[in-house]
């Protein structure tokens, strides 16, 4: 059990850290980065609350399911956050950008979340000891994914509406980074094309 808790904490910490670094590099906003830190803790707390409400125990399989879901929990919030930030760059005030940005991607994010949930549906068709073990894991993943979607379309827009501000320097920095990345990718693709053309 201690090892499972350690794994959950490690995976959650790695997920938050790496995503925060990428958001800070591309958006250049510490406030936007702070919004991401809400995703994993809130999703985990909601998962624990739902499990507790259903009189389900938090065992090593549930914790394993959370560790498995951590790589996906933050995706919804990142998509919503980036779209809200884009609306702010277009000149909208933060509250309007939060509403419009979240509404634009709410359905696509929901569809992606449901696809991930459906992947775990076959677990319900298991029987015997396997069903007893892996159903808890699948249930934890499904609840966590639903919690991450709820967080992405409610908490993140609310945070952005009141704490995210337009920053011309951040916008310029983001455009420079995107331009540099596009140039690097373009050079790499052209190099690969020339290499394969040489073989032909």
C-alpha positions as CSV (number, residue, x, y, z in Angstrom):
1,X,0.0,0.0,0.0
2,X,2.8,2.4,0.8
3,X,4.5,1.6,-2.5
4,X,1.2,2.4,-4.3
5,X,0.8,5.7,-2.5
6,X,4.4,6.5,-3.3
7,X,3.8,5.7,-7.0
8,X,0.7,7.9,-7.1
9,X,2.5,10.9,-5.6
10,X,5.5,10.4,-7.9
11,X,3.5,10.2,-11.0
12,X,1.3,13.1,-10.0
13,X,4.3,15.3,-9.3
14,X,6.0,14.4,-12.6
15,X,2.9,15.1,-14.5
16,X,2.3,18.5,-12.9
17,X,6.0,19.5,-13.2
18,X,6.5,18.6,-16.9
19,X,3.1,20.1,-17.9
20,X,3.8,23.3,-16.0
21,X,7.2,23.7,-17.6
22,X,5.7,23.3,-21.1
23,X,2.9,25.8,-20.4
24,X,5.2,28.3,-19.0
25,X,7.5,28.0,-22.0
26,X,4.8,28.3,-24.6
27,X,2.3,30.7,-22.9
28,X,4.9,32.6,-20.8
29,X,2.4,33.1,-18.0
30,X,2.9,32.0,-14.4
31,X,-0.8,32.5,-13.8
32,X,-1.7,30.1,-16.6
33,X,0.9,27.7,-15.2
34,X,-0.8,28.0,-11.8
35,X,-4.1,27.0,-13.3
36,X,-2.6,23.6,-14.3
37,X,-1.6,22.9,-10.7
38,X,-5.3,22.7,-9.9
39,X,-6.1,19.8,-12.3
40,X,-4.5,16.8,-10.7
41,X,-5.2,17.6,-7.0
42,X,-8.8,18.5,-7.7
43,X,-9.4,15.4,-9.9
44,X,-7.9,13.2,-7.2
45,X,-10.0,14.7,-4.4
46,X,-13.2,14.4,-6.4
47,X,-12.3,10.7,-7.1
48,X,-11.8,10.0,-3.5
49,X,-15.0,11.8,-2.6
50,X,-17.0,9.8,-5.1
51,X,-15.5,6.5,-3.9
52,X,-16.1,7.5,-0.3
53,X,-19.7,8.4,-1.1
54,X,-20.2,5.0,-2.7
55,X,-18.7,3.2,0.4
56,X,-15.8,1.9,-1.7
57,X,-12.4,1.4,-0.2
58,X,-9.3,3.1,-1.4
59,X,-7.0,0.1,-2.0
60,X,-3.8,-0.5,-4.1
61,X,-5.8,-1.2,-7.3
62,X,-7.6,2.2,-7.0
63,X,-4.3,3.9,-6.4
64,X,-2.9,2.1,-9.4
65,X,-5.8,3.3,-11.5
66,X,-5.1,6.9,-10.4
67,X,-1.4,6.5,-11.3
68,X,-2.5,5.2,-14.7
69,X,-4.8,8.1,-15.3
70,X,-2.4,10.8,-14.3
71,X,-0.9,11.1,-17.7
72,X,-4.4,11.9,-19.0
73,X,-5.9,14.0,-16.2
74,X,-4.2,17.2,-17.2
75,X,-4.9,17.1,-20.9
76,X,-8.5,18.5,-20.7
77,X,-7.4,21.5,-18.6
78,X,-4.5,22.3,-21.0
79,X,-6.8,22.3,-24.0
80,X,-9.3,24.6,-22.3
81,X,-6.5,26.9,-20.9
82,X,-4.8,27.2,-24.2
83,X,-8.0,28.2,-26.0
84,X,-8.9,30.7,-23.4
85,X,-5.4,32.2,-23.6
86,X,-5.8,32.4,-27.4
87,X,-9.1,34.4,-27.0
88,X,-7.3,36.8,-24.6
89,X,-4.6,37.3,-27.2
90,X,-7.3,38.2,-29.7
91,X,-8.3,41.1,-27.5
92,X,-11.1,39.7,-25.4
93,X,-11.3,40.5,-21.7
94,X,-10.5,37.5,-19.4
95,X,-14.1,36.9,-18.4
96,X,-15.4,36.8,-22.0
97,X,-12.4,34.8,-23.1
98,X,-13.0,32.3,-20.3
99,X,-16.7,31.7,-21.4
100,X,-16.0,31.7,-25.1
101,X,-12.8,29.6,-24.9
102,X,-14.4,27.0,-22.7
103,X,-17.6,26.7,-24.7
104,X,-15.7,26.2,-28.0
105,X,-13.8,23.1,-26.8
106,X,-16.3,21.7,-24.3
107,X,-17.8,19.2,-26.7
108,X,-14.5,18.0,-28.3
109,X,-12.9,17.6,-24.9
110,X,-16.0,15.6,-23.8
111,X,-15.8,13.4,-26.8
112,X,-12.1,12.7,-26.2
113,X,-12.8,11.9,-22.5
114,X,-15.6,9.5,-23.4
115,X,-13.4,7.7,-25.9
116,X,-10.9,7.2,-23.1
117,X,-13.7,6.0,-20.7
118,X,-15.0,3.5,-23.3
119,X,-11.6,1.9,-23.4
120,X,-12.1,0.6,-19.9
121,X,-15.6,-0.7,-20.5
122,X,-14.5,-4.3,-21.4
123,X,-13.3,-4.6,-17.8
124,X,-16.9,-4.9,-16.8
125,X,-17.2,-8.1,-18.9
126,X,-14.5,-9.9,-16.8
127,X,-15.5,-12.5,-14.2
128,X,-14.1,-14.1,-11.1
129,X,-11.1,-12.7,-9.3
130,X,-10.0,-10.7,-12.4
131,X,-13.2,-8.7,-12.3
132,X,-12.9,-8.1,-8.6
133,X,-9.3,-6.8,-9.0
134,X,-9.5,-4.8,-12.2
135,X,-12.9,-3.3,-11.9
136,X,-11.6,-1.2,-9.0
137,X,-8.8,0.0,-11.2
138,X,-11.0,0.8,-14.1
139,X,-13.6,2.6,-11.9
140,X,-10.8,4.8,-10.5
141,X,-9.7,5.7,-14.0
142,X,-13.2,6.5,-15.2
143,X,-14.1,8.6,-12.2
144,X,-10.8,10.5,-12.4
145,X,-11.3,11.2,-16.1
146,X,-14.8,12.5,-15.5
147,X,-13.5,14.6,-12.6
148,X,-10.7,16.1,-14.9
149,X,-13.4,17.1,-17.5
150,X,-15.5,18.7,-14.8
151,X,-12.4,20.6,-13.5
152,X,-11.5,21.7,-17.1
153,X,-14.9,23.2,-17.9
154,X,-15.6,24.8,-14.6
155,X,-12.6,25.5,-12.3
156,X,-10.1,26.4,-15.0
157,X,-12.3,28.9,-16.8
158,X,-13.3,30.4,-13.4
159,X,-9.6,30.7,-12.5
160,X,-8.8,32.3,-15.9
161,X,-11.6,34.8,-15.7
162,X,-10.4,36.3,-12.4
163,X,-6.6,35.7,-12.4
164,X,-5.4,35.5,-16.0
165,X,-4.5,38.8,-17.6
166,X,-3.4,39.8,-21.1
167,X,0.3,40.3,-21.3
168,X,1.9,41.6,-24.6
169,X,5.3,40.3,-23.6
170,X,4.0,36.8,-23.0
171,X,2.1,36.9,-26.3
172,X,5.3,38.0,-28.1
173,X,7.3,35.4,-26.4
174,X,4.8,32.7,-27.3
175,X,4.8,33.7,-30.9
176,X,8.7,33.6,-31.0
177,X,8.8,30.2,-29.4
178,X,6.1,28.8,-31.8
179,X,8.0,30.3,-34.8
180,X,11.3,28.7,-33.6
181,X,9.6,25.3,-33.1
182,X,8.0,25.5,-36.6
183,X,11.3,26.4,-38.2
184,X,13.1,23.5,-36.3
185,X,10.4,21.0,-37.4
186,X,10.4,22.3,-41.0
187,X,14.2,21.9,-41.2
188,X,13.9,18.4,-39.7
189,X,11.2,17.4,-42.2
190,X,13.1,18.8,-45.1
191,X,16.3,17.0,-44.0
192,X,14.4,13.7,-43.8
193,X,12.9,14.3,-47.3
194,X,16.3,14.9,-48.8
195,X,17.7,11.8,-47.0
196,X,14.9,9.6,-48.4
197,X,15.2,11.2,-51.8
198,X,18.9,10.3,-51.8
199,X,18.1,6.6,-51.2
200,X,15.6,6.6,-54.1
